[in-house]
Amino acid sequence: MAELALQTKKICKAYGPVPVLFDVDFDLKKGEVHALIGENGAGKSTLVKILAGYHQQTSGELLRKGKPTTYPSTGAAEADGIVMIHQEFNLANDLDVEENIFLGKELLKRCFLDKPSMRERSAEILERLGTTINLRTKVKDLSVSDKQMVEIAKALAFNSEVLIMDEPTAVLTSSEIDVLFRIIRSLRDHGVSVVYISHKLDEVKEIADRVTVLRDGYRITTEQVSDLSEDDMARLMVGRELSTLFPPKMELDQERPPVLEVQALSCPKYVNNASFTLREGEVLGFAGLVGAGRTELMECVVGLRHRTSGAVRYRGKLLAGHSYAETIRNKVVYLSEDRKGKGLFMAMPLAPNVTVLSLQSHLTKFGFLDANKEEATLHQTIQEFEVRVPSAKALISMLSGGNQQKIALGKMMQIEPDIVILDEPTRGIDVGTKQQVYLFIRGLVEEGKSCILVSSELSEIIGLSDRVLVMRSGSIVGELEGEEINEEEIMLYATGIKGGVVDERADHRQASQI
C-alpha cells in the first residue's frame, strides 16, 4: 500500500453557526495527482485551506504521513512541505518577479541577501516552466497568465512535498498548460504529491490519478480517474444528468435590425480599426487566443478604455464613449472578466454589490438609501439566480466563485439592459453553474435582448453563438456563421492561417449598416 502524504478523518468545518464541511474523509498518496472536484460551494477550497494551514477544522483529524497534526498557520504547513498555489494571485505588484518568487523566504549569505543565488534559482525555475518572463519585470506589468506562472514558480522554488493547485490553468494558454502538465508529471514521478482542483473535467482526465467528488460539503466518492468518464464526473458533481449542457439555438431572422454598430474602433497597443454589428436577439461570440484584444475592444465599446478613433452606435444613437455611466444609461451593460478586481466590491456585503448600478432606483424621495427596497432586491436576486449564501448579511468574499458570478449577473440585470456583454462569464466556475449561465444567456435572447459573448472556451463559443467573430493581434480577422462555426475554422483564423483583416463580405455588410 502506498504511503499516505496527507489524510483527513471525518473533518468538519463551520463558520460561526454555518457548517460547510461534514465528516469528510480524504487521503493523498505519495507521488500521486489527486483531483478534487465539485460545484462552487461544495467545500473544495475550505478543505484544502485546512490542509494548508489557512483554516483549522471544527472537528475531525488531520494526519501527515500517518501522524496526527495541526497547522496553526500557513507558515507551519509550508515548513512541513505543504504549499498552496492560489486561484487568486498572492503577489506583490510593486516588486519584480525575482523578489516575488523569494518573498518572505529570501536566501541569505552571512546575514545579507544572497541575490546572485536567488537570481540563478529564479532563472532556473522559469526556464523549467518554459516561460520567457524577465526577472526584472514588476508583477503589475505582467499579463494575467504570466502572473499565474510566477505563482507556480514561487511554489517550485522550494522542495515541497505536497502541492495544492487551485484552478492553476484558468488563465493559461494551451501551450502553457502543456508545460504545466509536464512539470506536474515530473514532480509526481519524483514523489511529490499534488492536490489538483479544477472545473475542467478534460484536464482532470488527463492529469489526475484519482478523483474525489464533493457535493454540498459531503464527500460523495473517491475513484480512479480511469474508471470515470467526464460525464460520470459531471453527474456526480451536480447530482443530476447534464446530457444537454447547451440549450438549443433559435432560428434567427437574417433581416433583424442592428442594435449595436461599431465602426473602425482603435485603442493604442490593443485594438486596430475594429468594426462589427450586433443584431437584435442574437448571441455574437468573440473568439481568439489570449492577448488577441477581445477584452480591450469591449472595454472601448462601453467606455471603460480610451479609444483614439472610431464610433459606437446604439440603435442608431451615437455613444460618445466618455464613460461607462453613459453606456449604462443606454441599457448596455458589461460583465468584466476580472470578477474580483473589477466586477465586485469584495470587502462589502451582498446588497450594495447587487444595487450599485441601479442605486438611483433604490433611493427615497429625500435622496437617502431605501434599505428595505435594497434588501428586497437582494432577496429577489438570490432567489432568481439560486445563489447559495451563508447569510444575506455576508460579505461577497465569503461566497464561492460561482455564487459571486451569480451576484455579478444579478447586478447587471437591475438596469434592465437591452444589450449584455459577457467577458469570460464561466471562468473558474463549475459545470452545474455553467449550465445555469448558458440558460441565462439563452433566456436573454429569447426575451429579445442581444448578447456579446467573449470566451476562451471554444465549446462555449460554438455551443452558444449564432455568429462568431475571431480576433488576432487586435484586429477582427474572420466572421463565421452556421456550419462554419467549428473549432477548426476558429483556430485557422485565430492562429493566422486564415484571414488578414475582416473579410470583404463582413466589411461590405458593416459599411452598409453603419
Salt bridges, closest charged atoms under 4 A:
ASP27 OD1 - ARG210 NH2 2.62
GLU32 OE2 - HIS34 ND1 3.32
GLU32 OE2 - ARG210 NH2 2.77
GLU39 OE1 - ARG388 NH2 3.92
GLU78 OE1 - LYS105 NZ 2.74
ASP80 OD2 - ARG64 NE 3.55
GLU88 OE2 - LYS340 NZ 3.60
ASP94 OD1 - LYS140 NZ 3.37
ASP96 OD2 - ARG136 NH1 3.99
GLU98 OE1 - ARG119 NE 3.35
GLU98 OE1 - ARG136 NH1 3.99
GLU124 OE1 - ARG121 NH1 3.79
GLU151 OE1 - LYS154 NZ 3.89
GLU161 OE1 - ARG64 NH2 2.67
GLU161 OE1 - LYS65 NZ 3.15
GLU167 OE2 - HIS199 ND1 2.60
ASP189 OD1 - ARG188 NE 3.92
GLU203 OE2 - LYS200 NZ 3.92
GLU206 OE2 - ARG185 NH2 3.46
ASP209 OD1 - ARG188 NH1 3.18
ASP216 OD1 - ARG388 NH1 2.86
ASP232 OD1 - ARG235 NH2 2.77
GLU241 OE2 - ARG235 NE 3.91
GLU280 OE2 - ARG315 NH1 3.24
GLU282 OE2 - ARG467 NH2 2.59
GLU299 OE1 - ARG305 NH2 2.83
GLU299 OE2 - LYS342 NZ 3.36
GLU337 OE1 - ARG427 NH1 3.24
GLU375 OE2 - HIS379 NE2 3.58
ASP418 OD2 - ARG315 NE 2.90
GLU424 OE2 - ARG294 NH2 3.98
GLU424 OE2 - ARG427 NH2 3.54
GLU457 OE2 - LYS434 NZ 3.03
GLU479 OE2 - ARG467 NH1 3.07
GLU479 OE2 - ARG509 NH2 3.00
GLU481 OE1 - ARG279 NH1 3.66
GLU481 OE2 - ARG509 NH2 3.83
GLU489 OE1 - LYS498 NZ 3.07
ASP503 OD2 - ARG505 NH2 3.59
